[in-house]
């Protein structure tokens, strides 16, 4: 019998049989890991098995490659904090869906684990949406698809960076990109320290990170962006001129 204990964030839950559930967790030491929870569809665990909740987990299986059984205990009820805030709850759900779809199974990604924890904490603040965009870019980087937003791909300049090349993922300055601006992605100022964000800036940020998530992570899997991520983006219209979140 193989056993381990860890803590993790609930990413997904799916019914299995009459009363059990298969859950997906983001753990510190084992990355994304699944397990079968008996009674997972019952009332006793209804408040425990909520997306984003931090759980203490005991896993055991006869062989390492088996699904295994999980016993779970609530450590932190994150989902309950946002039940009356659809936007922040949508960000939590989107982040969980991205981790569940993008991260390889049973492969440790401590940066993603700590980043997810930091995002949950940031969701209580005023600039949670800007931090969410940064979180998606950090996930891309952890998977080996990081963007280079520090200098212009054409000139090497660190000034006037307002575009990103959809091919290379590198920043492009206003001058160098003027001729090709219709083919370039917009680089919001808050990602380069030039502004505090706002709805329009977040919309551009989500379009940027979403493009590379789709192109480099989900398209090779022949899958679209998770529906939860698409719903989150719809809350930030790309043509919005509002200043707040």
Backbone torsions as a table, in degrees:
resi	resn	phi	psi	omega
1	UNK	NA	131.4	178.2
2	UNK	-103.9	132.5	-177.3
3	UNK	-138.0	148.9	169.6
4	UNK	-154.0	160.2	177.0
5	UNK	-127.6	139.2	-178.6
6	UNK	-158.6	177.5	170.2
7	UNK	-117.6	150.1	-178.9
8	UNK	-159.6	165.4	177.3
9	UNK	-100.7	134.0	-179.4
10	UNK	-72.8	122.0	-179.8
11	UNK	-99.8	-35.5	-176.3
12	UNK	-159.7	153.7	176.6
13	UNK	-142.4	133.4	-178.9
14	UNK	-133.8	134.8	179.6
15	UNK	-59.2	146.8	176.9
16	UNK	-142.8	114.3	-178.1
17	UNK	69.0	-150.4	-174.2
18	UNK	-80.6	-38.0	-175.3
19	UNK	-136.4	-7.9	-177.6
20	UNK	-88.1	171.1	177.4
21	UNK	-145.8	143.7	171.3
22	UNK	-96.0	123.5	-178.0
23	UNK	-113.7	151.2	174.2
24	UNK	-115.6	128.5	-179.2
25	UNK	-121.2	151.3	168.6
26	UNK	-102.4	106.7	-178.0
27	UNK	-104.6	161.0	-178.3
28	UNK	-71.1	-47.8	-170.9
29	UNK	-92.1	-20.6	-174.5
30	UNK	-123.2	8.7	178.1
31	UNK	64.6	-143.2	178.6
32	UNK	-77.3	124.7	-174.7
33	UNK	-142.7	137.8	-179.4
34	UNK	-103.5	164.0	175.4
35	UNK	-169.3	160.1	179.4
36	UNK	-97.1	126.9	178.9
37	UNK	-110.2	114.7	176.7
38	UNK	-69.9	136.7	-176.9
39	UNK	75.1	14.1	-176.8
40	UNK	-65.7	-16.3	177.4
41	UNK	-98.3	0.9	-175.8
42	UNK	-86.2	170.1	-178.0
43	UNK	-67.0	-33.4	-175.0
44	UNK	-60.5	-34.5	-177.7
45	UNK	-104.4	5.9	-175.8
46	UNK	-59.4	-41.8	-179.7
47	UNK	-80.2	-16.8	-179.7
48	UNK	-83.4	-46.2	-175.8
49	UNK	-88.7	68.5	176.4
50	UNK	-117.4	139.3	-177.7
51	UNK	-54.4	129.9	178.3
52	UNK	94.7	-15.3	179.2
53	UNK	-65.9	143.9	175.7
54	UNK	-92.2	128.1	-173.2
55	UNK	-124.6	148.8	167.2
56	UNK	-94.6	131.4	-168.8
57	UNK	-126.0	134.3	167.5
58	UNK	-113.6	120.7	-178.2
59	UNK	-117.2	140.2	176.2
60	UNK	-148.3	147.0	178.9
61	UNK	-157.2	157.9	179.0
62	UNK	-71.1	-38.8	178.3
63	UNK	-126.6	153.0	-174.5
64	UNK	-62.0	-31.6	-176.3
65	UNK	-90.3	5.2	176.6
66	UNK	-77.9	158.5	176.6
67	UNK	-59.0	-46.3	176.9
68	UNK	83.4	160.9	178.3
69	UNK	-102.0	142.8	178.2
70	UNK	-122.4	137.0	166.3
71	UNK	-111.0	131.7	-173.0
72	UNK	-123.0	149.6	178.1
73	UNK	-138.8	133.8	-177.2
74	UNK	-70.4	130.2	174.4
75	UNK	-106.4	-44.6	-177.3
76	UNK	-147.8	123.4	-176.9
77	UNK	-90.2	78.9	-177.1
78	UNK	-70.7	-39.1	-175.6
79	UNK	-59.6	-38.1	-176.4
80	UNK	-63.2	-26.0	-178.6
81	UNK	-65.3	-23.5	-171.6
82	UNK	-120.2	16.1	-177.3
83	UNK	-60.9	-28.9	-179.1
84	UNK	-104.7	17.9	178.1
85	UNK	-133.5	87.3	-174.0
86	UNK	-57.3	-34.2	-177.8
87	UNK	-67.9	-49.7	179.4
88	UNK	-67.3	-38.4	176.2
89	UNK	-63.0	-36.5	177.2
90	UNK	-64.6	-36.3	177.3
91	UNK	-66.6	-42.5	177.4
92	UNK	-60.9	-46.9	-178.7
93	UNK	-64.4	-39.5	178.7
94	UNK	-64.2	-45.7	-180.0
95	UNK	-60.6	-42.8	178.9
96	UNK	-62.9	-42.2	-179.3
97	UNK	-64.9	-39.5	179.0
98	UNK	-64.8	-44.8	178.1
99	UNK	-61.8	-41.4	-177.5
100	UNK	-66.5	-34.6	-177.6
101	UNK	-90.3	-30.5	-170.6
102	UNK	-94.4	-33.8	-174.1
103	UNK	-80.9	137.0	176.8
104	UNK	-66.4	148.2	-176.9
105	UNK	-73.6	137.6	173.9
106	UNK	59.5	36.0	176.8
107	UNK	-127.3	118.3	-175.0
108	UNK	-62.1	132.0	173.9
109	UNK	-135.6	74.7	-176.1
110	UNK	-58.2	-33.2	178.7
111	UNK	-62.8	-40.0	177.7
112	UNK	-67.3	-39.7	178.8
113	UNK	-61.4	-51.6	-178.8
114	UNK	-68.1	-34.0	176.9
115	UNK	-65.0	-39.2	177.9
116	UNK	-63.8	-42.9	178.3
117	UNK	-61.3	-43.0	179.7
118	UNK	-65.5	-37.8	178.2
119	UNK	-63.3	-44.2	179.3
120	UNK	-59.2	-39.8	177.6
121	UNK	-66.8	-40.1	-177.4
122	UNK	-69.7	-21.6	-178.7
123	UNK	-63.5	-15.2	175.9
124	UNK	-81.9	-12.1	-174.9
125	UNK	-93.3	176.4	-176.4
126	UNK	-73.9	-31.0	-174.4
127	UNK	-106.9	37.9	-177.1
128	UNK	-62.1	-35.4	-176.0
129	UNK	-69.0	-40.2	176.5
130	UNK	-63.3	-40.4	179.3
131	UNK	-66.9	-34.6	177.1
132	UNK	-61.1	-43.3	178.1
133	UNK	-59.9	-45.2	178.5
134	UNK	-60.6	-36.9	179.3
135	UNK	-63.0	-43.8	178.8
136	UNK	-61.9	-40.0	178.1
137	UNK	-65.2	-34.5	177.7
138	UNK	-68.4	-36.8	175.9
139	UNK	-62.4	-44.9	176.6
140	UNK	-56.6	-44.5	-179.1
141	UNK	-64.3	-40.8	-179.3
142	UNK	-66.2	-27.9	178.0
143	UNK	-86.7	-0.1	177.7
144	UNK	94.8	14.9	-177.3
145	UNK	-122.9	37.7	-176.9
146	UNK	-65.3	146.7	176.7
147	UNK	-90.3	150.8	177.6
148	UNK	-106.8	99.0	-175.0
149	UNK	-109.6	14.7	-174.8
150	UNK	-88.4	-23.1	-178.2
151	UNK	-154.8	161.2	-177.3
152	UNK	-71.4	132.0	-179.9
153	UNK	-64.5	-28.3	-176.0
154	UNK	-90.4	-38.7	-172.6
155	UNK	-115.8	-16.3	-175.9
156	UNK	81.6	-2.8	-179.3
157	UNK	-68.9	148.2	176.7
158	UNK	-102.0	5.5	-177.6
159	UNK	-106.0	150.1	173.2
160	UNK	64.4	33.2	-178.7
161	UNK	-81.7	110.7	-177.4
162	UNK	-131.3	-1.4	179.8
163	UNK	-129.3	165.9	172.1
164	UNK	-135.5	134.3	177.1
165	UNK	-72.1	125.6	178.8
166	UNK	-68.9	-15.3	179.5
167	UNK	-86.8	-50.7	-173.0
168	UNK	-95.7	-20.5	-175.0
169	UNK	74.3	20.2	179.5
170	UNK	-105.3	151.2	178.9
171	UNK	-69.1	154.4	177.7
172	UNK	-136.1	136.0	-179.2
173	UNK	-75.9	163.9	-179.0
174	UNK	-60.0	-43.4	-178.7
175	UNK	-67.2	-45.3	-177.5
176	UNK	-70.0	-27.1	-175.7
177	UNK	-98.7	0.4	-174.2
178	UNK	-55.9	-43.2	-176.8
179	UNK	-70.1	-28.3	-174.4
180	UNK	-110.6	16.2	-169.5
181	UNK	-59.1	-28.9	-180.0
182	UNK	-71.6	-15.2	-179.1
183	UNK	-105.0	-2.7	-177.1
184	UNK	-102.0	157.0	176.1
185	UNK	-89.7	148.6	-179.8
186	UNK	-79.6	136.5	176.2
187	UNK	-104.8	108.2	-178.9
188	UNK	-66.6	144.3	-174.7
189	UNK	-61.4	-31.9	-176.2
190	UNK	-66.1	-17.4	178.1
191	UNK	-81.7	-11.5	178.2
192	UNK	-120.2	14.3	179.4
193	UNK	78.3	16.8	-178.3
194	UNK	-113.2	67.1	179.1
195	UNK	129.6	162.9	-175.3
196	UNK	-100.3	-4.5	177.9
197	UNK	106.8	-139.0	-173.4
198	UNK	114.9	170.8	-173.0
199	UNK	-58.6	-47.8	-178.2
200	UNK	-64.0	-39.5	179.2
201	UNK	-67.4	-41.1	177.4
202	UNK	-63.2	-40.9	178.2
203	UNK	-58.3	-43.4	178.1
204	UNK	-66.1	-38.4	178.4
205	UNK	-64.7	-41.9	177.9
206	UNK	-66.6	-36.4	176.4
207	UNK	-64.8	-38.4	-179.7
208	UNK	-67.5	-55.8	-178.1
209	UNK	-66.1	-36.3	179.0
210	UNK	-63.9	-37.0	179.1
211	UNK	-60.8	-47.0	-176.3
212	UNK	-77.1	-30.2	172.9
213	UNK	-62.6	-44.1	-178.6
214	UNK	-67.8	-45.1	-175.3
215	UNK	-70.3	-43.8	-169.9
216	UNK	-100.0	-20.5	-177.4
217	UNK	-111.6	-54.0	-171.4
218	UNK	-87.9	-35.4	178.5
219	UNK	-60.3	-42.9	176.8
220	UNK	-61.8	-21.3	175.8
221	UNK	-89.9	-0.3	-175.3
222	UNK	58.5	43.8	-179.7
223	UNK	-133.8	149.7	176.3
224	UNK	-84.0	173.9	169.4
225	UNK	-57.3	143.1	178.4
226	UNK	-54.5	144.5	-178.4
227	UNK	-59.6	-34.4	178.0
228	UNK	-62.9	-35.7	178.2
229	UNK	-69.7	-38.3	178.8
230	UNK	-65.8	-38.4	177.9
231	UNK	-66.0	-38.2	178.3
232	UNK	-63.0	-45.1	-179.7
233	UNK	-61.3	-33.2	-178.8
234	UNK	-66.1	-17.5	177.6
235	UNK	-78.3	-11.3	-178.4
236	UNK	-126.9	81.4	-178.1
237	UNK	-56.9	136.6	-174.7
238	UNK	-65.2	-22.2	-179.4
239	UNK	-101.4	14.0	-178.5
240	UNK	-67.3	142.3	177.6
241	UNK	-114.8	11.8	-179.8
242	UNK	-72.5	161.9	-177.3
243	UNK	-105.3	-20.1	-175.7
244	UNK	-109.1	174.8	179.3
245	UNK	-101.9	NA	NA
